[in-house]
Amino acid sequence: MTLKFYQYGSDRLVATLELDEAQSSILERINEPTRLSATLTSTTAPDIQIGARTTYEGITYYVTKEPTVRKEHSQLYTIELDLETIIGLTRHVI
């Protein structure tokens, strides 16, 4: 599955990455999916910053900390991200 990431507060596309669903997971709290721990792949090093957003299965998630980017070889990067829904973001604010 392909995820498109948009800049915070804008509709500017910053990255299009492939989701590795076998290594990704959704954490649910109070029957609401609030966090997505995602492993993504790309052929180029992405420039995803905190606040960027994406939609997965109809739910909007936001990047809450700097992604971990590993270069596997010249044509493959692995990106690990923690994403939160707007409900999940409240724990950062409180």
Backbone as JSON Lines, residues from 0, in Angstrom:
{"i":0,"aa":"M","n":[0.84,-1.18,0.0],"ca":[0.0,0.0,0.0],"c":[0.89,1.25,0.0]}
{"i":1,"aa":"T","n":[0.52,2.22,-0.78],"ca":[1.27,3.47,-0.89],"c":[0.66,4.53,0.03]}
{"i":2,"aa":"L","n":[1.52,5.21,0.8],"ca":[1.08,6.32,1.65],"c":[1.69,7.61,1.13]}
{"i":3,"aa":"K","n":[0.87,8.64,1.04],"ca":[1.34,9.96,0.62],"c":[1.41,10.85,1.85]}
{"i":4,"aa":"F","n":[2.53,11.53,2.03],"ca":[2.73,12.41,3.17],"c":[2.68,13.86,2.71]}
{"i":5,"aa":"Y","n":[1.92,14.67,3.45],"ca":[1.75,16.08,3.12],"c":[2.34,16.94,4.23]}
{"i":6,"aa":"Q","n":[2.87,18.09,3.85],"ca":[3.48,19.02,4.79],"c":[2.43,19.53,5.77]}
{"i":7,"aa":"Y","n":[2.86,19.78,7.01],"ca":[1.96,20.28,8.05],"c":[1.36,21.62,7.61]}
{"i":8,"aa":"G","n":[0.04,21.75,7.73],"ca":[-0.64,22.99,7.41],"c":[-0.71,23.32,5.94]}
{"i":9,"aa":"S","n":[-0.49,22.33,5.08],"ca":[-0.43,22.59,3.64],"c":[-0.88,21.33,2.9]}
{"i":10,"aa":"D","n":[-1.16,21.5,1.62],"ca":[-1.49,20.36,0.78],"c":[-0.3,19.97,-0.1]}
{"i":11,"aa":"R","n":[0.9,20.43,0.26],"ca":[2.11,20.13,-0.51],"c":[2.57,18.7,-0.21]}
{"i":12,"aa":"L","n":[2.65,17.89,-1.24],"ca":[3.11,16.5,-1.12],"c":[4.62,16.5,-0.87]}
{"i":13,"aa":"V","n":[5.06,15.83,0.21],"ca":[6.49,15.79,0.52],"c":[7.11,14.42,0.29]}
{"i":14,"aa":"A","n":[6.3,13.35,0.31],"ca":[6.85,12.01,0.09],"c":[5.73,11.03,-0.25]}
{"i":15,"aa":"T","n":[6.07,10.06,-1.08],"ca":[5.19,8.93,-1.38],"c":[5.99,7.69,-1.06]}
{"i":16,"aa":"L","n":[5.52,6.92,-0.06],"ca":[6.27,5.75,0.42],"c":[5.4,4.51,0.4]}
{"i":17,"aa":"E","n":[6.06,3.35,0.31],"ca":[5.37,2.07,0.35],"c":[5.32,1.56,1.79]}
{"i":18,"aa":"L","n":[4.15,1.2,2.26],"ca":[3.97,0.68,3.62],"c":[4.27,-0.82,3.62]}
{"i":19,"aa":"D","n":[5.15,-1.25,4.52],"ca":[5.43,-2.67,4.71],"c":[4.47,-3.16,5.78]}
{"i":20,"aa":"E","n":[3.32,-3.67,5.36],"ca":[2.26,-4.03,6.3],"c":[2.64,-5.19,7.21]}
{"i":21,"aa":"A","n":[3.59,-6.02,6.8],"ca":[4.02,-7.14,7.63],"c":[4.8,-6.66,8.85]}
{"i":22,"aa":"Q","n":[5.48,-5.5,8.75],"ca":[6.29,-5.01,9.86],"c":[5.66,-3.79,10.55]}
{"i":23,"aa":"S","n":[4.44,-3.41,10.19],"ca":[3.77,-2.25,10.76],"c":[2.63,-2.72,11.65]}
{"i":24,"aa":"S","n":[2.27,-1.87,12.6],"ca":[1.18,-2.25,13.49],"c":[0.4,-1.02,13.94]}
{"i":25,"aa":"I","n":[-0.87,-1.26,14.27],"ca":[-1.73,-0.19,14.79],"c":[-2.02,-0.51,16.24]}
{"i":26,"aa":"L","n":[-1.8,0.46,17.12],"ca":[-2.12,0.3,18.52],"c":[-3.47,0.96,18.79]}
{"i":27,"aa":"E","n":[-4.37,0.24,19.42],"ca":[-5.69,0.78,19.7],"c":[-5.85,1.02,21.18]}
{"i":28,"aa":"R","n":[-6.47,2.15,21.51],"ca":[-6.8,2.47,22.89],"c":[-8.25,2.9,22.93]}
{"i":29,"aa":"I","n":[-9.01,2.36,23.84],"ca":[-10.44,2.65,23.99],"c":[-11.16,2.47,22.64]}
{"i":30,"aa":"N","n":[-10.89,1.36,22.0],"ca":[-11.51,0.98,20.73],"c":[-11.32,2.02,19.63]}
{"i":31,"aa":"E","n":[-10.31,2.84,19.72],"ca":[-10.01,3.85,18.71],"c":[-8.57,3.69,18.28]}
{"i":32,"aa":"P","n":[-8.33,3.47,16.99],"ca":[-6.93,3.38,16.54],"c":[-6.27,4.74,16.68]}
{"i":33,"aa":"T","n":[-5.27,4.85,17.56],"ca":[-4.66,6.15,17.82],"c":[-3.21,6.23,17.36]}
{"i":34,"aa":"R","n":[-2.55,5.1,17.22],"ca":[-1.14,5.14,16.86],"c":[-0.84,4.09,15.79]}
{"i":35,"aa":"L","n":[-0.04,4.49,14.83],"ca":[0.41,3.58,13.79],"c":[1.93,3.57,13.83]}
{"i":36,"aa":"S","n":[2.49,2.41,14.1],"ca":[3.94,2.24,14.07],"c":[4.24,1.65,12.7]}
{"i":37,"aa":"A","n":[4.82,2.46,11.81],"ca":[4.94,2.06,10.41],"c":[6.37,1.86,9.98]}
{"i":38,"aa":"T","n":[6.56,0.85,9.13],"ca":[7.82,0.63,8.44],"c":[7.53,0.83,6.96]}
{"i":39,"aa":"L","n":[8.25,1.77,6.36],"ca":[8.0,2.12,4.97],"c":[9.28,1.97,4.16]}
{"i":40,"aa":"T","n":[9.13,1.87,2.85],"ca":[10.29,1.77,1.98],"c":[10.2,2.81,0.88]}
{"i":41,"aa":"S","n":[11.37,3.2,0.36],"ca":[11.44,4.2,-0.69],"c":[12.72,3.99,-1.48]}
{"i":42,"aa":"T","n":[12.73,4.45,-2.72],"ca":[13.94,4.37,-3.54],"c":[14.83,5.59,-3.33]}
{"i":43,"aa":"T","n":[14.3,6.62,-2.67],"ca":[15.08,7.83,-2.36],"c":[14.91,8.16,-0.88]}
{"i":44,"aa":"A","n":[15.84,8.91,-0.34],"ca":[15.75,9.33,1.06],"c":[14.64,10.36,1.19]}
{"i":45,"aa":"P","n":[13.62,10.09,2.02],"ca":[12.5,11.03,2.14],"c":[12.83,12.2,3.07]}
{"i":46,"aa":"D","n":[12.12,13.3,2.88],"ca":[12.25,14.46,3.74],"c":[10.92,14.66,4.46]}
{"i":47,"aa":"I","n":[10.67,13.82,5.46],"ca":[9.44,13.89,6.23],"c":[9.74,14.56,7.55]}
{"i":48,"aa":"Q","n":[9.0,15.61,7.86],"ca":[9.24,16.34,9.09],"c":[8.08,16.16,10.05]}
{"i":49,"aa":"I","n":[8.32,16.5,11.31],"ca":[7.29,16.41,12.33],"c":[6.1,17.26,11.9]}
{"i":50,"aa":"G","n":[4.91,16.69,12.06],"ca":[3.68,17.38,11.69],"c":[3.13,16.95,10.35]}
{"i":51,"aa":"A","n":[3.95,16.28,9.53],"ca":[3.46,15.8,8.23],"c":[2.3,14.84,8.48]}
{"i":52,"aa":"R","n":[1.38,14.77,7.53],"ca":[0.21,13.91,7.72],"c":[0.04,12.95,6.55]}
{"i":53,"aa":"T","n":[-0.64,11.84,6.85],"ca":[-0.98,10.85,5.84],"c":[-2.31,10.22,6.22]}
{"i":54,"aa":"T","n":[-2.92,9.52,5.3],"ca":[-4.18,8.83,5.57],"c":[-3.98,7.34,5.32]}
{"i":55,"aa":"Y","n":[-4.37,6.54,6.33],"ca":[-4.27,5.09,6.24],"c":[-5.61,4.51,6.64]}
{"i":56,"aa":"E","n":[-6.22,3.73,5.77],"ca":[-7.53,3.12,5.99],"c":[-8.56,4.16,6.43]}
{"i":57,"aa":"G","n":[-8.54,5.32,5.78],"ca":[-9.53,6.36,6.03],"c":[-9.29,7.21,7.27]}
{"i":58,"aa":"I","n":[-8.18,6.98,7.99],"ca":[-7.88,7.72,9.21],"c":[-6.62,8.55,8.98]}
{"i":59,"aa":"T","n":[-6.65,9.82,9.37],"ca":[-5.5,10.71,9.2],"c":[-4.55,10.55,10.38]}
{"i":60,"aa":"Y","n":[-3.27,10.34,10.08],"ca":[-2.22,10.2,11.08],"c":[-1.19,11.3,10.88]}
{"i":61,"aa":"Y","n":[-0.54,11.71,11.98],"ca":[0.47,12.77,11.96],"c":[1.8,12.23,12.47]}
{"i":62,"aa":"V","n":[2.9,12.71,11.89],"ca":[4.25,12.34,12.33],"c":[4.53,13.1,13.62]}
{"i":63,"aa":"T","n":[4.9,12.36,14.7],"ca":[5.1,13.0,16.0],"c":[6.56,13.05,16.44]}
{"i":64,"aa":"K","n":[7.43,12.32,15.76],"ca":[8.86,12.42,16.05],"c":[9.64,12.11,14.79]}
{"i":65,"aa":"E","n":[10.92,12.52,14.81],"ca":[11.75,12.35,13.62],"c":[11.79,10.88,13.19]}
{"i":66,"aa":"P","n":[11.63,10.62,11.89],"ca":[11.69,9.24,11.41],"c":[13.12,8.69,11.45]}
{"i":67,"aa":"T","n":[13.23,7.38,11.57],"ca":[14.51,6.7,11.48],"c":[14.66,6.21,10.05]}
{"i":68,"aa":"V","n":[15.7,6.68,9.36],"ca":[15.92,6.31,7.96],"c":[17.2,5.5,7.86]}
{"i":69,"aa":"R","n":[17.09,4.31,7.27],"ca":[18.25,3.45,7.04],"c":[18.4,3.19,5.55]}
{"i":70,"aa":"K","n":[19.62,3.32,5.07],"ca":[19.9,3.01,3.67],"c":[20.28,1.54,3.58]}
{"i":71,"aa":"E","n":[19.44,0.75,2.92],"ca":[19.67,-0.68,2.79],"c":[20.68,-0.94,1.67]}
{"i":72,"aa":"H","n":[20.5,-0.28,0.54],"ca":[21.45,-0.29,-0.58],"c":[21.14,0.91,-1.45]}
{"i":73,"aa":"S","n":[21.78,1.05,-2.59],"ca":[21.68,2.28,-3.38],"c":[20.26,2.61,-3.84]}
{"i":74,"aa":"Q","n":[19.38,1.63,-3.91],"ca":[18.02,1.87,-4.39],"c":[16.93,1.58,-3.37]}
{"i":75,"aa":"L","n":[17.29,1.42,-2.09],"ca":[16.26,1.11,-1.09],"c":[16.58,1.76,0.25]}
{"i":76,"aa":"Y","n":[15.62,2.52,0.73],"ca":[15.67,3.12,2.07],"c":[14.53,2.54,2.88]}
{"i":77,"aa":"T","n":[14.79,2.26,4.15],"ca":[13.76,1.8,5.08],"c":[13.52,2.93,6.08]}
{"i":78,"aa":"I","n":[12.26,3.28,6.26],"ca":[11.89,4.38,7.13],"c":[10.97,3.86,8.22]}
{"i":79,"aa":"E","n":[11.3,4.14,9.47],"ca":[10.45,3.75,10.59],"c":[9.85,5.01,11.17]}
{"i":80,"aa":"L","n":[8.52,5.01,11.31],"ca":[7.79,6.18,11.77],"c":[6.8,5.82,12.86]}
{"i":81,"aa":"D","n":[6.59,6.73,13.78],"ca":[5.48,6.63,14.73],"c":[4.5,7.72,14.34]}
{"i":82,"aa":"L","n":[3.28,7.32,14.06],"ca":[2.24,8.24,13.64],"c":[1.1,8.22,14.66]}
{"i":83,"aa":"E","n":[0.46,9.35,14.87],"ca":[-0.64,9.47,15.83],"c":[-1.85,10.11,15.15]}
{"i":84,"aa":"T","n":[-3.05,9.72,15.57],"ca":[-4.25,10.41,15.13],"c":[-4.37,11.69,15.95]}
{"i":85,"aa":"I","n":[-5.36,12.5,15.61],"ca":[-5.56,13.75,16.36],"c":[-5.9,13.44,17.82]}
{"i":86,"aa":"I","n":[-6.59,12.34,18.06],"ca":[-6.9,11.94,19.43],"c":[-5.63,11.53,20.15]}
{"i":87,"aa":"G","n":[-4.75,10.81,19.47],"ca":[-3.48,10.4,20.06],"c":[-2.56,11.58,20.35]}
{"i":88,"aa":"L","n":[-2.71,12.67,19.61],"ca":[-1.88,13.85,19.82],"c":[-2.19,14.55,21.14]}
{"i":89,"aa":"T","n":[-3.38,14.34,21.66],"ca":[-3.75,15.03,22.9],"c":[-2.85,14.65,24.06]}
{"i":90,"aa":"R","n":[-2.31,13.45,24.06],"ca":[-1.42,13.07,25.16],"c":[-0.1,13.84,25.11]}
{"i":91,"aa":"H","n":[0.29,14.35,23.93],"ca":[1.49,15.19,23.83],"c":[1.2,16.59,24.33]}
{"i":92,"aa":"V","n":[-0.03,17.05,24.18],"ca":[-0.41,18.4,24.59],"c":[-0.67,18.47,26.08]}
{"i":93,"aa":"I","n":[-1.34,17.45,26.62],"ca":[-1.68,17.43,28.05],"c":[-0.42,17.23,28.81]}
